[in-house]
Amino acid sequence: MTTKDDVIAALETVVDPELNLDIWNLGLIYNVEVDESTVNIDLTLTTPMCPVGPMIVSNTKEAVEKVDGVELANIEMVWDPPWDMEMMSEDLRFMLGRI
C-alpha cells in the first residue's frame, strides 16, 4: 500500500526549474492525501504569475503517478494561504540564510 512518505519522496524529486529547488522543501505542497490508489495534492506556486506553473503541475502528477500503487494523482492548484519563505523547510531556510 502506498504511504504518504512514499508520495513525499516522489515530491522531493520535482524541482522548480527557476529556483532549482524541490517543491516539497520549498513548501509548495500544502496537503497530501492518499486514498488507496489515488493521491490528492494541494499545490501552490511562489507567485500566481509563475511562468513554469504548468510544468510544475505536470511534473508533480508524473512523479506521483510513478509511485508503486498509485494509479491517479489529482493536483489542485491553491492560492490560500499565499506562499511565503516561511513555508520552506527549516533546512532550506538555513541553507538560504533565512534562519
Kinemage of the C-alpha trace (Angstrom):
@kinemage 1
@onewidth
@group {chain A} dominant
@subgroup {mainchain}
@vectorlist {calphas} color= white
{ca met a 1} P 0.000 0.000 0.000
{ca thr a 2} L 1.232 3.471 -0.873
{ca thr a 3} L 2.060 5.713 2.068
{ca lys a 4} L 2.235 9.469 2.423
{ca asp a 5} L 6.010 9.093 2.930
{ca asp a 6} L 6.260 7.358 -0.475
{ca val a 7} L 4.477 10.297 -2.079
{ca ile a 8} L 6.643 12.844 -0.257
{ca ala a 9} L 9.773 11.078 -1.511
{ca ala a 10} L 8.433 11.477 -5.058
{ca leu a 11} L 7.608 15.145 -4.449
{ca glu a 12} L 11.186 15.750 -3.352
{ca thr a 13} L 12.277 14.803 -6.888
{ca val a 14} L 10.166 17.531 -8.515
{ca val a 15} L 12.241 20.670 -8.978
{ca asp a 16} L 11.091 24.219 -9.548
{ca pro a 17} L 13.228 24.955 -12.632
{ca glu a 18} L 13.559 28.661 -11.845
{ca leu a 19} L 14.832 28.111 -8.303
{ca asn a 20} L 16.413 24.684 -8.824
{ca leu a 21} L 14.914 23.528 -5.512
{ca asp a 22} L 12.399 20.759 -4.878
{ca ile a 23} L 8.750 21.646 -4.384
{ca trp a 24} L 8.370 19.741 -1.105
{ca asn a 25} L 11.127 21.606 0.734
{ca leu a 26} L 10.087 24.868 -0.894
{ca gly a 27} L 6.766 24.448 0.904
{ca leu a 28} L 4.717 24.444 -2.298
{ca ile a 29} L 2.765 21.369 -1.190
{ca tyr a 30} L 0.013 22.254 1.267
{ca asn a 31} L -1.675 18.865 1.562
{ca val a 32} L -1.156 15.227 0.568
{ca glu a 33} L -3.917 12.653 0.964
{ca val a 34} L -3.515 9.014 -0.038
{ca asp a 35} L -6.799 7.186 -0.651
{ca glu a 36} L -5.869 3.668 -1.751
{ca ser a 37} L -4.512 4.114 -5.300
{ca thr a 38} L -5.483 7.792 -5.608
{ca val a 39} L -3.383 10.673 -4.281
{ca asn a 40} L -4.832 14.157 -3.832
{ca ile a 41} L -2.374 17.032 -3.585
{ca asp a 42} L -2.887 20.731 -2.909
{ca leu a 43} L -0.053 22.629 -4.572
{ca thr a 44} L 0.735 26.309 -4.785
{ca leu a 45} L 3.398 28.339 -6.553
{ca thr a 46} L 5.677 31.082 -5.300
{ca thr a 47} L 3.564 33.524 -7.330
{ca pro a 48} L 0.362 33.212 -9.373
{ca met a 49} L 2.306 34.635 -12.317
{ca cys a 50} L 4.886 31.807 -12.265
{ca pro a 51} L 5.682 31.064 -15.926
{ca val a 52} L 6.635 27.437 -15.181
{ca gly a 53} L 3.493 26.653 -13.185
{ca pro a 54} L 2.004 24.282 -15.765
{ca met a 55} L 5.318 22.418 -15.979
{ca ile a 56} L 5.487 22.042 -12.194
{ca val a 57} L 1.925 20.690 -12.071
{ca ser a 58} L 2.643 18.246 -14.896
{ca asn a 59} L 5.944 17.097 -13.361
{ca thr a 60} L 4.261 16.653 -9.979
{ca lys a 61} L 1.500 14.497 -11.426
{ca glu a 62} L 4.012 12.418 -13.382
{ca ala a 63} L 6.313 11.862 -10.386
{ca val a 64} L 3.498 10.843 -8.044
{ca glu a 65} L 1.907 8.514 -10.589
{ca lys a 66} L 5.245 6.660 -10.833
{ca val a 67} L 4.999 5.670 -7.162
{ca asp a 68} L 4.179 1.982 -6.760
{ca gly a 69} L 0.494 1.552 -6.072
{ca val a 70} L -0.581 4.985 -7.327
{ca glu a 71} L -2.966 4.932 -10.263
{ca leu a 72} L -4.105 8.559 -10.197
{ca ala a 73} L -2.695 11.800 -8.847
{ca asn a 74} L -5.109 14.705 -8.594
{ca ile a 75} L -3.261 18.012 -8.363
{ca glu a 76} L -5.252 21.014 -7.207
{ca met a 77} L -3.732 24.473 -7.507
{ca val a 78} L -4.459 26.553 -4.401
{ca trp a 79} L -3.593 30.133 -3.515
{ca asp a 80} L -4.734 30.370 0.086
{ca pro a 81} L -2.687 30.923 2.081
{ca pro a 82} L -0.312 32.735 -0.246
{ca trp a 83} L 3.165 31.179 -0.290
{ca asp a 84} L 5.998 32.938 1.520
{ca met a 85} L 9.539 31.970 2.500
{ca glu a 86} L 8.446 30.847 5.965
{ca met a 87} L 6.765 27.855 4.292
{ca met a 88} L 10.119 26.417 3.222
{ca ser a 89} L 11.600 23.586 5.249
{ca glu a 90} L 13.830 24.605 8.132
{ca asp a 91} L 16.826 23.014 6.399
{ca leu a 92} L 16.219 25.000 3.214
{ca arg a 93} L 15.714 28.265 5.128
{ca phe a 94} L 19.017 27.575 6.913
{ca met a 95} L 20.800 26.907 3.580
{ca leu a 96} L 19.479 30.172 2.202
{ca gly a 97} L 20.385 32.138 5.332
{ca arg a 98} L 16.761 32.726 6.330
{ca ile a 99} L 17.095 31.371 9.894
